[in-house]
Amino acid sequence: MTDIQKVEFLTMDVVMNERTFKKIKEIGFSRIPIIYDSENKWVIGILMAKSLIGVGPSDKTLRELFVRGEVTIKLPLYLSESSQLTSVMKQFKRGYSHLAIVCKDE
């Protein structure tokens, strides 16, 4: 599990140029959280890094590539700290999500 303070994010409006591809490579994870914007860090999707194979740097935004079907972005799974592991594993097995966001119970 990665603490939210250490997570690297992208936004849907990031330009997918060489600098962004280098950042994704440096992040080193296969799933990269996509946030609404730099002010509102609500995770709205998970970029599947393997979907970037065959997509080269360009002046297009991540949003444009997603709308055109060139990259895969999955919906995140939100869980509470008290979620039962067995139910979480069942949801992962269904394949709808590839990453879970654990929220504090309050």
N, CA and C atoms as a LAMMPS dump frame, in Angstrom:
ITEM: TIMESTEP
0
ITEM: NUMBER OF ATOMS
318
ITEM: BOX BOUNDS ff ff ff
-5.0000000000000000e+02 5.0000000000000000e+02
-5.0000000000000000e+02 5.0000000000000000e+02
-5.0000000000000000e+02 5.0000000000000000e+02
ITEM: ATOMS id mol type element x y z
1 1 1 N 0.844 -1.165 0
2 1 2 C 0 0 0
3 1 3 C 0.9 1.242 0
4 2 1 N 0.505 2.242 -0.768
5 2 2 C 1.265 3.484 -0.865
6 2 3 C 0.492 4.599 -0.178
7 3 1 N 1.159 5.301 0.72
8 3 2 C 0.544 6.432 1.413
9 3 3 C 0.223 7.524 0.398
10 4 1 N -0.915 8.175 0.563
11 4 2 C -1.374 9.201 -0.373
12 4 3 C -0.356 10.339 -0.535
13 5 1 N 0.421 10.601 0.515
14 5 2 C 1.431 11.665 0.45
15 5 3 C 2.561 11.327 -0.528
16 6 1 N 2.73 10.03 -0.836
17 6 2 C 3.814 9.598 -1.708
18 6 3 C 3.347 9.229 -3.114
19 7 1 N 2.057 9.377 -3.366
20 7 2 C 1.497 8.987 -4.663
21 7 3 C 1.728 10.091 -5.691
22 8 1 N 2.148 9.683 -6.88
23 8 2 C 2.287 10.604 -8.007
24 8 3 C 1.012 10.525 -8.834
25 9 1 N 0.48 11.658 -9.234
26 9 2 C -0.769 11.733 -9.963
27 9 3 C -0.564 12.349 -11.335
28 10 1 N -1.531 12.136 -12.208
29 10 2 C -1.653 12.864 -13.464
30 10 3 C -3.063 13.445 -13.492
31 11 1 N -3.275 14.438 -14.328
32 11 2 C -4.626 14.961 -14.546
33 11 3 C -5.045 14.609 -15.969
34 12 1 N -6.326 14.704 -16.249
35 12 2 C -6.823 14.406 -17.6
36 12 3 C -6.327 15.435 -18.611
37 13 1 N -5.918 16.606 -18.141
38 13 2 C -5.486 17.668 -19.045
39 13 3 C -3.975 17.714 -19.261
40 14 1 N -3.248 16.73 -18.72
41 14 2 C -1.807 16.71 -18.928
42 14 3 C -1.523 16.42 -20.409
43 15 1 N -0.585 17.163 -20.965
44 15 2 C -0.172 16.929 -22.355
45 15 3 C 0.757 15.723 -22.351
46 16 1 N 0.47 14.77 -23.218
47 16 2 C 1.224 13.514 -23.247
48 16 3 C 2.469 13.656 -24.127
49 17 1 N 3.338 14.559 -23.695
50 17 2 C 4.584 14.816 -24.411
51 17 3 C 5.713 13.956 -23.826
52 18 1 N 6.929 14.172 -24.293
53 18 2 C 8.069 13.374 -23.823
54 18 3 C 8.285 13.513 -22.319
55 19 1 N 8.084 14.701 -21.779
56 19 2 C 8.27 14.927 -20.346
57 19 3 C 7.276 14.088 -19.531
58 20 1 N 6.025 14.014 -19.988
59 20 2 C 5.017 13.215 -19.287
60 20 3 C 5.348 11.73 -19.361
61 21 1 N 5.775 11.258 -20.53
62 21 2 C 6.156 9.855 -20.655
63 21 3 C 7.349 9.531 -19.752
64 22 1 N 8.291 10.464 -19.651
65 22 2 C 9.437 10.265 -18.759
66 22 3 C 8.967 10.193 -17.304
67 23 1 N 8.025 11.061 -16.914
68 23 2 C 7.487 11.049 -15.555
69 23 3 C 6.806 9.711 -15.262
70 24 1 N 6.013 9.216 -16.207
71 24 2 C 5.333 7.935 -16.02
72 24 3 C 6.35 6.817 -15.831
73 25 1 N 7.408 6.85 -16.616
74 25 2 C 8.461 5.832 -16.484
75 25 3 C 9.132 5.931 -15.112
76 26 1 N 9.387 7.148 -14.652
77 26 2 C 10.02 7.348 -13.342
78 26 3 C 9.102 6.918 -12.201
79 27 1 N 7.782 7.109 -12.362
80 27 2 C 6.834 6.664 -11.344
81 27 3 C 6.991 5.164 -11.145
82 28 1 N 7.121 4.439 -12.23
83 28 2 C 7.443 3.026 -12.164
84 28 3 C 6.306 2.079 -11.818
85 29 1 N 5.083 2.571 -11.765
86 29 2 C 3.94 1.707 -11.475
87 29 3 C 3.128 1.471 -12.745
88 30 1 N 2.407 0.37 -12.773
89 30 2 C 1.597 0.038 -13.942
90 30 3 C 0.234 0.707 -13.905
91 31 1 N -0.131 1.247 -12.753
92 31 2 C -1.417 1.92 -12.588
93 31 3 C -1.167 3.298 -11.979
94 32 1 N -1.609 4.321 -12.671
95 32 2 C -1.333 5.69 -12.238
96 32 3 C -2.654 6.41 -11.972
97 33 1 N -2.844 6.908 -10.75
98 33 2 C -4.088 7.616 -10.436
99 33 3 C -4.224 8.908 -11.237
100 34 1 N -5.441 9.139 -11.716
101 34 2 C -5.767 10.365 -12.431
102 34 3 C -6.661 11.184 -11.512
103 35 1 N -6.252 12.422 -11.257
104 35 2 C -7.027 13.295 -10.371
105 35 3 C -7.78 14.336 -11.184
106 36 1 N -8.799 14.916 -10.551
107 36 2 C -9.627 15.925 -11.209
108 36 3 C -8.774 17.104 -11.663
109 37 1 N -8.053 17.711 -10.734
110 37 2 C -7.082 18.762 -11.056
111 37 3 C -6.138 18.917 -9.879
112 38 1 N -5.149 19.781 -10.02
113 38 2 C -4.122 19.917 -8.98
114 38 3 C -4.674 20.486 -7.673
115 39 1 N -5.813 21.178 -7.739
116 39 2 C -6.432 21.721 -6.532
117 39 3 C -7.315 20.684 -5.839
118 40 1 N -8.022 19.891 -6.636
119 40 2 C -8.957 18.901 -6.12
120 40 3 C -8.403 17.512 -6.405
121 41 1 N -7.746 16.923 -5.437
122 41 2 C -7.067 15.647 -5.661
123 41 3 C -7.989 14.44 -5.485
124 42 1 N -9.195 14.552 -6.024
125 42 2 C -10.138 13.445 -6.016
126 42 3 C -9.771 12.519 -7.167
127 43 1 N -9.479 11.249 -6.875
128 43 2 C -9.075 10.305 -7.914
129 43 3 C -10.304 9.931 -8.741
130 44 1 N -10.25 10.254 -10.031
131 44 2 C -11.383 9.986 -10.915
132 44 3 C -11.142 8.796 -11.83
133 45 1 N -9.913 8.324 -11.886
134 45 2 C -9.615 7.193 -12.751
135 45 3 C -8.22 6.654 -12.517
136 46 1 N -7.955 5.514 -13.112
137 46 2 C -6.648 4.865 -13.018
138 46 3 C -6.152 4.615 -14.44
139 47 1 N -5.051 5.252 -14.808
140 47 2 C -4.447 5.04 -16.12
141 47 3 C -3.691 3.721 -16.104
142 48 1 N -3.995 2.87 -17.06
143 48 2 C -3.281 1.617 -17.21
144 48 3 C -2.061 1.899 -18.092
145 49 1 N -0.876 1.874 -17.479
146 49 2 C 0.344 2.261 -18.191
147 49 3 C 0.58 1.4 -19.427
148 50 1 N 0.195 0.126 -19.368
149 50 2 C 0.418 -0.74 -20.529
150 50 3 C -0.38 -0.284 -21.744
151 51 1 N -1.432 0.501 -21.529
152 51 2 C -2.201 0.996 -22.668
153 51 3 C -1.44 2.072 -23.437
154 52 1 N -0.32 2.532 -22.885
155 52 2 C 0.499 3.528 -23.57
156 52 3 C 1.457 2.905 -24.589
157 53 1 N 1.546 1.563 -24.571
158 53 2 C 2.387 0.882 -25.563
159 53 3 C 1.812 1.187 -26.941
160 54 1 N 2.636 1.689 -27.81
161 54 2 C 2.188 2.056 -29.15
162 54 3 C 1.699 3.487 -29.264
163 55 1 N 1.58 4.169 -28.129
164 55 2 C 1.194 5.582 -28.131
165 55 3 C 2.459 6.392 -27.891
166 56 1 N 2.81 7.203 -28.816
167 56 2 C 4.018 8.005 -28.66
168 56 3 C 3.713 9.382 -28.118
169 57 1 N 4.767 10.086 -27.689
170 57 2 C 4.585 11.46 -27.214
171 57 3 C 3.93 12.326 -28.295
172 58 1 N 3.081 13.235 -27.856
173 58 2 C 2.393 14.121 -28.8
174 58 3 C 1.962 15.385 -28.069
175 59 1 N 1.189 16.199 -28.757
176 59 2 C 0.646 17.411 -28.128
177 59 3 C -0.789 17.186 -27.649
178 60 1 N -1.253 15.932 -27.687
179 60 2 C -2.605 15.607 -27.226
180 60 3 C -2.624 15.468 -25.709
181 61 1 N -3.77 15.754 -25.116
182 61 2 C -3.922 15.566 -23.676
183 61 3 C -4.349 14.125 -23.402
184 62 1 N -4.217 13.72 -22.155
185 62 2 C -4.665 12.397 -21.747
186 62 3 C -6.158 12.256 -22.02
187 63 1 N -6.921 13.318 -21.786
188 63 2 C -8.358 13.314 -22.053
189 63 3 C -8.644 12.991 -23.528
190 64 1 N -7.911 13.65 -24.425
191 64 2 C -8.111 13.404 -25.859
192 64 3 C -7.808 11.957 -26.225
193 65 1 N -6.713 11.428 -25.693
194 65 2 C -6.351 10.042 -25.988
195 65 3 C -7.391 9.07 -25.447
196 66 1 N -7.945 9.366 -24.271
197 66 2 C -8.975 8.51 -23.682
198 66 3 C -10.254 8.542 -24.516
199 67 1 N -10.692 9.727 -24.89
200 67 2 C -11.92 9.872 -25.677
201 67 3 C -11.785 9.155 -27.023
202 68 1 N -10.601 9.191 -27.599
203 68 2 C -10.352 8.53 -28.883
204 68 3 C -10.14 7.023 -28.726
205 69 1 N -10.124 6.551 -27.488
206 69 2 C -9.952 5.119 -27.239
207 69 3 C -8.521 4.635 -27.361
208 70 1 N -7.561 5.556 -27.279
209 70 2 C -6.157 5.197 -27.455
210 70 3 C -5.486 4.767 -26.152
211 71 1 N -6.062 5.113 -25.006
212 71 2 C -5.537 4.694 -23.706
213 71 3 C -6.691 4.163 -22.862
214 72 1 N -6.344 3.332 -21.874
215 72 2 C -7.344 2.757 -20.984
216 72 3 C -7.277 3.417 -19.616
217 73 1 N -8.418 3.902 -19.171
218 73 2 C -8.537 4.467 -17.83
219 73 3 C -9.688 3.74 -17.142
220 74 1 N -9.387 3.11 -16.016
221 74 2 C -10.38 2.353 -15.254
222 74 3 C -10.922 3.209 -14.115
223 75 1 N -12.11 2.872 -13.65
224 75 2 C -12.676 3.54 -12.481
225 75 3 C -12.003 3.008 -11.222
226 76 1 N -11.712 3.878 -10.262
227 76 2 C -11.11 3.405 -9.01
228 76 3 C -12.163 2.769 -8.112
229 77 1 N -11.713 1.924 -7.239
230 77 2 C -12.572 1.3 -6.241
231 77 3 C -12.306 2.005 -4.922
232 78 1 N -13.343 2.584 -4.328
233 78 2 C -13.204 3.259 -3.042
234 78 3 C -13.646 2.316 -1.936
235 79 1 N -12.826 2.202 -0.888
236 79 2 C -13.098 1.315 0.236
237 79 3 C -12.954 2.063 1.544
238 80 1 N -13.633 1.576 2.562
239 80 2 C -13.415 2.106 3.907
240 80 3 C -12.342 1.249 4.571
241 81 1 N -11.762 1.778 5.628
242 81 2 C -10.737 1.028 6.354
243 81 3 C -11.278 -0.287 6.901
244 82 1 N -12.556 -0.342 7.141
245 82 2 C -13.153 -1.536 7.739
246 82 3 C -13.685 -2.528 6.702
247 83 1 N -13.396 -2.314 5.427
248 83 2 C -13.869 -3.224 4.385
249 83 3 C -13.309 -4.627 4.603
250 84 1 N -14.141 -5.611 4.328
251 84 2 C -13.73 -7.004 4.459
252 84 3 C -12.889 -7.4 3.237
253 85 1 N -11.756 -8.028 3.492
254 85 2 C -10.834 -8.408 2.427
255 85 3 C -11.487 -9.334 1.402
256 86 1 N -12.313 -10.248 1.846
257 86 2 C -12.926 -11.188 0.903
258 86 3 C -13.817 -10.47 -0.113
259 87 1 N -14.571 -9.48 0.331
260 87 2 C -15.43 -8.752 -0.61
261 87 3 C -14.593 -7.897 -1.569
262 88 1 N -13.487 -7.365 -1.071
263 88 2 C -12.592 -6.581 -1.923
264 88 3 C -11.992 -7.471 -3.01
265 89 1 N -11.544 -8.651 -2.619
266 89 2 C -10.942 -9.573 -3.587
267 89 3 C -11.963 -9.991 -4.65
268 90 1 N -13.201 -10.184 -4.263
269 90 2 C -14.246 -10.536 -5.232
270 90 3 C -14.426 -9.42 -6.255
271 91 1 N -14.372 -8.176 -5.786
272 91 2 C -14.523 -7.045 -6.702
273 91 3 C -13.344 -6.965 -7.663
274 92 1 N -12.141 -7.213 -7.164
275 92 2 C -10.968 -7.207 -8.046
276 92 3 C -11.074 -8.329 -9.084
277 93 1 N -11.545 -9.488 -8.669
278 93 2 C -11.668 -10.618 -9.592
279 93 3 C -12.652 -10.326 -10.717
280 94 1 N -13.66 -9.52 -10.441
281 94 2 C -14.631 -9.166 -11.482
282 94 3 C -13.975 -8.317 -12.575
283 95 1 N -12.846 -7.695 -12.246
284 95 2 C -12.093 -6.957 -13.245
285 95 3 C -12.516 -5.532 -13.488
286 96 1 N -13.434 -5.016 -12.682
287 96 2 C -13.888 -3.65 -12.903
288 96 3 C -12.891 -2.61 -12.425
289 97 1 N -12.02 -2.98 -11.513
290 97 2 C -11.061 -2.031 -10.959
291 97 3 C -9.725 -2.718 -10.781
292 98 1 N -8.675 -1.921 -10.827
293 98 2 C -7.326 -2.459 -10.683
294 98 3 C -6.559 -1.788 -9.556
295 99 1 N -7.232 -0.973 -8.8
296 99 2 C -6.598 -0.254 -7.72
297 99 3 C -7.69 0.195 -6.762
298 100 1 N -7.395 0.166 -5.469
299 100 2 C -8.38 0.589 -4.478
300 100 3 C -7.873 1.809 -3.737
301 101 1 N -8.777 2.719 -3.46
302 101 2 C -8.493 3.903 -2.658
303 101 3 C -9.138 3.633 -1.306
304 102 1 N -8.316 3.588 -0.271
305 102 2 C -8.83 3.323 1.075
306 102 3 C -9.047 4.652 1.776
307 103 1 N -10.286 4.883 2.214
308 103 2 C -10.665 6.108 2.899
309 103 3 C -10.829 5.826 4.387
310 104 1 N -10.482 6.796 5.195
311 104 2 C -10.614 6.644 6.645
312 104 3 C -12.066 6.587 7.052
313 105 1 N -12.364 5.687 8.005
314 105 2 C -13.694 5.635 8.603
315 105 3 C -13.815 6.804 9.562
316 106 1 N -14.864 7.584 9.436
317 106 2 C -15.05 8.71 10.36
318 106 3 C -16.445 8.745 10.881
